[in-house]
Structures are given as structure tokens and as C-alpha cells.
Amino acid sequence: MSQPGASVEAYRAARGEVLDRIGAACARAGRDPGEVTLVAVSKTVPADALRDAVAAGLDLLGENRVQEGLAKAPDVPGARWQLIGPLQSNKARRALEVFESIQSVGSVELAQRLDRLVPEVRPGGRYPILVQVNVDLDPAKAGFAPAELDQALGALLGLPHLAVRGLMTVGRLTSDPAEARQTFRDLRALSERCRGRWPALGPALSMGMSDDFETAVEEGATVVRVGRALFGERPRGHGQEDHHVPDTVSR
Ligand SMILES: *Cc1c(COP(=O)(O)O)cnc(C)c1O
């Protein structure tokens, strides 16, 4: 897109379309669209394109790699960043500096490390996280198994510098909408069950991506993470590592 402003317009249109689809899914489910936050998943999208995306209103960006988010953030003023992928503890400090929240906390050890760093890196409040759940027990995915969640929450909710806003999951790779739906239903049921026991657990449900965000919204998603439906297909072999496809499976 060589014309100035052309890509801003294209992003504005893509954003409008995704928001319309979220709105329609909310209407079907009797929900208020104001309850659903759109995170634009910007992995593999270069910083100059992201400046146009921010100008088009896509200012809440999700990255699945710490390094990539750190590299792009200084070049995209006005954006807010969330981490939606794996975090190694040696990058925890940098991640806290750049990301306003981490959706992909899948171990108590990582949470404890973040909790120790927050007073230094983000003093004065609790840092918001989501707890990642491997609802379908997929060996290629991160997150707590549903059976471990209850005990893990006992530890996570006791950490004084974190606010556990809710749960996150990555859906299955399936062309069957009923299968995708089941994962979302399971996460919501887990959330309700756990909140009965742990009132400090927040109600957020981050679930749904380009192929299934409408189903996720129908099933109660409060956060959807949408990449390709906004930015187009990613180059092959990039950004898919912890997508819902194991490395050995080609699409
Ligand atoms: C890549 C990714 C997404 C977005 O996937 P799309 O299919 O491009 O919408 C959402 N969540 C996670 C954890 C991802 O890694």
C-alpha cells in the first residue's frame, strides 16, 4: 500500500468488520458488546504497519514472543501491549516493563517470580495476569491442566502483587465448530466453579482467535485475541510455534 493513509483505512475497515462480528455474536447471546475486549494479535507484523494499525484504532496489541514485543514497542507509540505466549523467567523483568498484562501465566513458579519483581518494576499496584489453562490436555500447549487449577489458584491468589483477572485458553485446531465450542464451554464452567471457591479470581475469559472468536463470544469470552482476521495471513513458519499447531503438523 503506497498511498499515504491507505493502510490506515484498510485496518480501520478490518477492525470495523471484526467488531461488527463480535457485536452480532453478542446479540445472538444476549450480551453487551462492551463486555468484550479485542486484542489485535500483532506477531510477525512489522512496527511500521502497527503504527498504521494504532492510527486505525487497533491500539491494544498481543504478542506471543517477549523478544518481538520488546523490539517493536519503542517504534509503536500509543500502543498497549499484552503477552499471550510463553515467558521464560529470565525475561520476566523485561516482560513486566513492556507488557501491561500477561495472559499466559501457566506455572506457579513464574507467577512467584513476577510477584517478586512487580514492586520494583511496576510499583504501586497489583499487576494484572490471566492464568492459562490447557483445557483439552493438548501436549503441544502450555497451561495448567483443569485438575491442577484449583490448587494452583490457591497459590496464585495469595501473591500480594498480582491480580488474577481470569482465565485464558487456546482453542483446538479443528474445522468442527462444535468441538471448538466445547473448549470454550469447558473454560467458562471451570471459571464458574473456581470462582465459587476462590472469590478473588476475576471473571475474565480470554478465548477465541480468528477462526472461532464468534463462537467464543457466544460462550462468554470477555477477551478475544484476533490476528489474521485483522492483519492477514502470516508468513509460513513465523509466529505459529505456539499457535494451536504442533511444529510437526503442517497446515
Ligand atoms: C497467534 C495467536 C492468536 C491469534 O491467532 P489468529 O489465528 O491469527 O487470530 C491468539 N492467541 C495466541 C496465544 C496466539 O499465539
The ligand as a MOL file (V3000), in Angstrom:
LIG
                    3D

  0  0  0     0  0            999 V3000
M  V30 BEGIN CTAB
M  V30 COUNTS 15 15 0 0 0
M  V30 BEGIN ATOM
M  V30 1 C -1.3310 -16.2570 17.1570 0
M  V30 2 C -2.1970 -16.2930 18.3550 0
M  V30 3 C -3.5100 -15.8010 18.3280 0
M  V30 4 C -4.1600 -15.2060 17.0920 0
M  V30 5 O -4.3330 -16.1670 16.1100 0
M  V30 6 P -5.0970 -15.8120 14.7380 0
M  V30 7 O -5.4960 -17.1490 14.2450 0
M  V30 8 O -4.1290 -15.1060 13.8830 0
M  V30 9 O -6.2600 -14.9620 15.0940 0
M  V30 10 C -4.2460 -15.8470 19.5080 0
M  V30 11 N -3.7370 -16.3600 20.6460 0
M  V30 12 C -2.4820 -16.8430 20.7100 0
M  V30 13 C -1.9830 -17.3790 22.0030 0
M  V30 14 C -1.6640 -16.8270 19.5700 0
M  V30 15 O -0.4160 -17.3150 19.6500 0
M  V30 END ATOM
M  V30 BEGIN BOND
M  V30 1 1 1 2
M  V30 2 1 2 3
M  V30 3 2 2 14
M  V30 4 1 3 4
M  V30 5 2 3 10
M  V30 6 1 4 5
M  V30 7 1 5 6
M  V30 8 2 6 7
M  V30 9 1 6 8
M  V30 10 1 6 9
M  V30 11 1 10 11
M  V30 12 2 11 12
M  V30 13 1 12 13
M  V30 14 1 12 14
M  V30 15 1 14 15
M  V30 END BOND
M  V30 END CTAB
M  END
